[in-house]
Amino acid sequence: MTTVSHWWRDHGSIPARAPLPGDLDVDVAIVGAGYTGLWTAYYLAESRPELRIAVLERRFAGFGASGRNGGWLTNSVTGGRERYGRDGGIRQQRAMNDTVDEVIRVATAEGIDADIRKGGELTVARSAAQLARLDALFTAESAWPGTDVERWDAARTAEHVRVAGTLGAVWHPHCARIHPVKLLTGLAAAVERRGVTIFEDTAVAEILPGRAVTDRGVVRASAVIRATEGFTTDLRGEHRTWLPMNSSMIVTAPLPEAAWEQIGWTDAATLGDAAHVYMYAQRTADGRIAFGGRGVPYRYGSRIDTDGATPGRTVASLTELLRRFFPAASDVPVEDAWSGVLGVPRDWAATVGFDRAAGVGWAGGYVGTGVATTNLAGRTLADLVLGEDSDLVSLPWVGHRARRWEPEPLRWLAVHGIYGAYRFADAREDRGGGTSPVARIADLIAGR
């Protein structure tokens, strides 16, 4: 059984798939068997069952962020809708709202039981400075149709979940809690039923026009799709394309009913906060709290810790924060911890595209909001590859390119400086101070 995340341990082991047997000719080669790659394969095979589609995976399907995330199927426009102008931003937001429902539709149609429950997304404020940011967020979000945000006071928030010290919250309905691995394995099975072959234990070293070069042979295809997210840095020529940012999670043992009576949280809303170094959490279907946040944000040289190992100080920090949020869970042991990487473009904006002349496509840079965005990417890539003139291919994120990240040691210094500043600002706010100018400077450096 893999030890990559609690979600995998909870799901149990699955049979390993065979590696690529040698050189291969197909119609479409997809590099990466996470959500992006599998959704792309799913919609391609749905639309054109005759296509020969191969998915190439270095370890196993769902090894990366798709098997380690917080289980938020939410409508976030990664990088912000404002960059697309008024009309473009509205279209992108509505597409993301529809995407949440599309994932739920496919899961139902394919008989995938992924513990999906649509309870919305709740962001709480626990200090005066956080509350000011929350009010600014609510004002900004309310100016856009389709966001459907509501501003709750402390009393109304407590009717849904009782987080210690909460002063207020913002909620929207376009989010569902999921079990990431149950969705992933169900989607992989649905893809294979449609004739797609997933080759595991097959490392792609380089993507070239019409070719994916692996350690087991060369796959030639009319279209080659890069769906590698945080692991993109390991591909030849892509080392500075996206920065692999680390995120960590812990999960408790199932809470006793007495603790849940104190906490509430009966409607399955996902939970975040308005801190600079924000947390994210869900109440799992089996009554645990899965709680995430930043640990070591980035490793020098874009190195990736591939096995999910999490430093003890990160586990301690997340555990302490969880118990500050939920004193009723203070005696409930933390049973597991894991980490993973997410892809961060220099401008923090996700992208999807297809260079028809080269026959090379890509999608990613989700910055942690990929559970839903991957589905939109997969549908869009399928239309781009097939030459469909759909509404999806004209969305404003299609073809977007961000500049490359700076070389080392600038990357390491910048990322650790930014998150050091955010932690300093959060500590100051916890002591009753206002938002530190240091956090605003960090935002500017980050390009957010």
N, C-alpha and C positions, 0 to 999 in steps of 0.2 A: 504494500500500500504506500502511495506517495505521501511525503510529509510536507508538501508545499504549502498547505493552508488547512485551517479547520474545515473549510467547505469540502475539500477533498477527503479528509479523514472521515467526515460525517457521511459522505456519499459512499465511501468504500472503494476498493480497487476496481479497475476495469482492465479487460484484456488488452495487451499491447498490440498495436498495429505494426505490420511489417514495414521495413524501410524500403526506400526506392531500390529496385533490383538492378539498376543500371541506366544507361541512356534511354530517353523516352521522348516520344512525340505526342503532343496533345494539342487541343485547341486553346485551352486556357490553363496556365499554371499560376497557382496562388501560393505565395510564400507567407506562411504563418497560419496555424490552425487555432486561432483564437476567435473571438466574436466577429471581427471584421472579415477574416478570411472565410469563415463558415457561412456568415450571412451572404457574402458575395456569391459563394458557391450555391447556396440555397436558391437565390433568386435567378441566377443564370440557369440552373438545372430546371427550375419551375418553368421558365420561359422557353428554353430550348433543350428539351430532354436529349436531343441527339448529340449535344456537345460532349467532347471528351475533356473532363476537368480533373486536374490533379492538384491536391493541396499538400504542400511540403512543410513539414514541421520538424524543428531541430530536436525537440524532446518528445512531448506528447501533446495531444490536443488539449488546450486549456491550461498549459503549463505556466503561461505568463499572467498578465493582469486579469484576463477573463476568468481565471480560477482563483483569484486572490482578492478581488475587490470587495467593497462594502455592501454590494447588493442594492444599489439605488438605481432604479429604472426611472430616470427623471428627464425633464425637458430642457435642461440648461443648454444655452447657445454658447459653446466654448469660445472664450475670447470676447464675448459680448456682441449683441446684435447691433450696437450703435455704429460699429465700423462699416456696416453695409448700407448705411443711409436708411431713411425712414421706410421706404417701400421694401427694400431688400431685407431689412431687419424684421419687419412684420412677416414676410414670407418665410424667413428662416425660423422664426419662433413658431409659426403655425405648423411648419413641417416637423419640428421637434415635438410639439404636442401630439400630432398625429402618429409620430413614431412610437411613443409610449403605448398607445392603443394598438398599433400594428404588432408590436412584440407580444402583447397579451393575446391578440387574435391568433397569431401563428402558434403560440404555445398551446392554446385551446384546440386549434385545428389538428395539430400534430400529437396531441395527447401527452404533452410535456407537463408534468407536475413539478413546477419549480417554486412552490410555496409563494406564488404571486398573490399579493394583496395590495390593492390600490387605496392607500390611505393619505396620499399627499406628502408634501415635504415641509417640515417645520424648522425654522431657524430661530433660536432663542438668544436673548441678550441677558447677561448676568452682571453687567456693570453699567454705570452711567455713560461711559465712552462707547461701549458696545451698543447701548440703546440709541445713542445719537447716530451711529452708523446704520443701525437697523431702520431708523426713521428715514434716513437718506435713501437707503435701499428701497424701502416701500414707495417713497415718492417717485424714484426713478423707474421702478418696475411698473407702477400704476400708469405711467405715461404711455405704455405700450399695450395695444390690444393683444389678447391671448395669454397674458401672464396670469391674470385672474388671482392676483395676490390679495390676501386679507391681513389686516393689522390687528393682532390680538393683544389685549392687556394681560397682566399677570394672572388675573382670576380666570379668564377664559382659557389661557394656556394650561393652567392647572387642571382644568376639566378634561384635558386630553393627555397630558403627561406632566408629572410634578418633578421638575428639575430644580434642585435647591438654588435659591438666590435669583430665580428668573424674574425679570422686570417686565418682559413683554416678548412678543414673537411675531414673525411673519410666516404665513402659511399659504401654500398654493396646492391645487388638487392634482396636478399633472405629474405624479410620481407614485411608483409602486415598489414595495419591498419584494425582493426576490432572493432565492438561493442561487448564487452564481453558477455553481458547478452543476446543479440539476438542470439549469437552463442550457449550459454548455454541452453536457453529454446528450441531452435530448435533441439539441440542434445538430450535433455531429451525427447522431443516428438517423435523423431525418434527411440529412445530406447524403449519407451513404445509401439510404433506401432509393434515392434518385440516381444512383449510379456513379456518384463522385467517389474517387479514391483518395483516401488520406494516407500519406506516407509519413510515418513517424521515424524518429532517430535518424533524420536526414538533414544535415546542416547546409544551408545555402550560404555560400561565401560571397557571391556577387550576382547582381541582376544586370543583364545587358539586353539590348533590343532583341527580342525573340528568344532569349535564353535565360534560364536560371542555372547557375553553376553550383553544383553541390559536391559534397565529399563522396558521393556514391554514383555520380554520373551527371550528365548535362540533360536538362529537360528543355526541349525546344517547343515553343508555342507561339501562336499568333498574338496572344496577349499574355503578359506576365504582370501580376499584381503584387505589389509590396504591401503586406498587411502585418508588419512586425512591431509597430508601436514602440515601446521602450527599448526593445532589442534591436531597433534600426541601427544603432550605433555600431553594431558588430559587422554590418555589411560593408564591403569594400566601397570606398567613396562616400559613405554616409555618416562618418564618425561625428560630424558636427551638425547634422541635419536637425535632430531632436535630442534634447538633453534627457537622460534617464533619471527621473526624480523618484526618490524612494518614499514609500508610504508604508505605515505599519499598522497592524491591528491586533487586538486581544479579544478573547471571548470568554465569558464566564461559564460556570456550570449553570444548569437550569435553576432559576430563582424559585424559592418556595412561594406558595400562593400568598402568604402574609406579606412578603416583600412587594409582590405585584399589586396588592391592595393599597399599599402606601404610594407606589409609583404611578399607578394607573397605566397609561400607554396601551389602551385596549384597541385603538383604531389603526395600528400598524403604520402610522406616519413615520417616515425616516426623520432623523434628528440631526441637526447641525447647530453650530453656534456662530456668533458674530465676532469671534476673536480673530486676530491677524493670522496666528497659526491655528487654524480652525480644526475642530473635531468633526467626526461623522459617525453615526451609529444607527443600528436597527434593533428592534425586538424580533428575535428569530421565531420561526414557527414552533420550535420546541421550547420556548420560554427562556432563552438566554439573552444576554446583551452582547452584541458584537460592536466593538468600539474602536475607532481608528483615528489616526492623526500622523503628524510628521515625527520621525525619529531622527536618524542621520539622513539629511535631505539629499545628499549627493556624495558620491565617491570619486576621488581624483581620477582623471583620465576617463571618465564615463564608465568606470568599472561597474559590473552588475553582479550583485550577490544573487545567484540563480536559485538557491535552494530554499529560500524563504526564511533563513536564519535571522533572528532579531536580537540586537544587543540587550543585555539585561537592564541597562539604564533606561532604554526606550520602553520596555515592558513595565518597569517601575513607574515611569512618568505617566504612561497611559492609565495604569491601574489607579494611581493617585488621583488623576483627573476624573476617572469614572466614579470613584467613590465620593469625590466632592459633588459631582452631579447627582448621584443617587446614594445618599447615606444608607438607605434601606438595603443596599447591596454590599455594604462594607464587609459583611461576614461571608459573602459568597465567593468561593475561590475562583481565580482566573485559571482556566484549564488549558488555554492554548494561546500562542502568539505566532505571528508570521509577518513577512514583509514582501513587497513587490515593487516593480518599477512602472512608472507611467511616462508617456512621451510628452515632452514639453517643447513646443516650437519657441523660437526667440520672441515672437509676439504673442504667445499664449493662445493662438487661434487655431482650431482644428481645420483640416483641409481634406479634400478628395479631388482626384483628377485622373485624366487618362490622356497620354500623348499618343495619338493615333499613328503618327508617322513612325514613332519608335516602337509602338506596341507595348508600352510600359505604363501601368497605372499605379496609384498609391492612395492610401487613406490613413489618417491617424492624427497624432498630436492632440489627443482628447483631454489632456491635463486632468485626468481623473473623472471625466464625465462620459466615459465611453460605453457604458452598459446600454444606453439608448442610442447614442450617436453612431455606434458601430452598425446598427440596423439601417439607419438612414444612409450611411456610407455604402453598405452592401447593396442596397437597392439602387443607389446612384451609380455605383461602379458597374453593376449589371447593365443598366441602361446605356452608360457610356461605351462599354465594350460592344454592345449589340447595335450601337448607333441609333438608339431610340431618341426621338425628339420629345422628351417628356418634360413635365414641370420640374422634375428633380434635377435634371442636368443643367437647368438655368438658375438654380439657387445660387446665391452670391458666394457661398464658400467654395464652389467648384472652381478648381484651377488656382486657388489662392496659394501663394508661395511666401514664406517668411525668410528673412535673411538667416544665414548660418550663425551658430553660436561662436563666440570668441574662442581662440585656442587656449590651452592651459598655459600658465596657472590662472589665467583670468577667470575662466569658468568656475573653478573651485573657489577662488577668493570671492567672486560675486555672489554665488549661491549661498555660501556659508555666511557671508556678511549680511545678505538680505534676511536670512532666517534668524541670525543672531539679533538683528535689529527688531524683527517682529516679536521675538521672545522677550526682548527688553521692553518693548511697548506693551505687550500683554501683561507682564509683571507689574509695570507701572499702573496700568488700568485696574488691575486686581487690587492695588493698594488705594484706589480711589482717585487716581489721577486721570487727566483727560488724554485724548489721543496724542501720542508723542510725535513731534516733527520727524523723528527718526523713522517712523513707519511710513510717512509720506515720501521721504527720500528713498526708502527701500522700494516703494511702489514704482517710482520713476526709474530706478536702476533696473528693476525687474522687467520693465516694459509692459506692465499690466494696465 
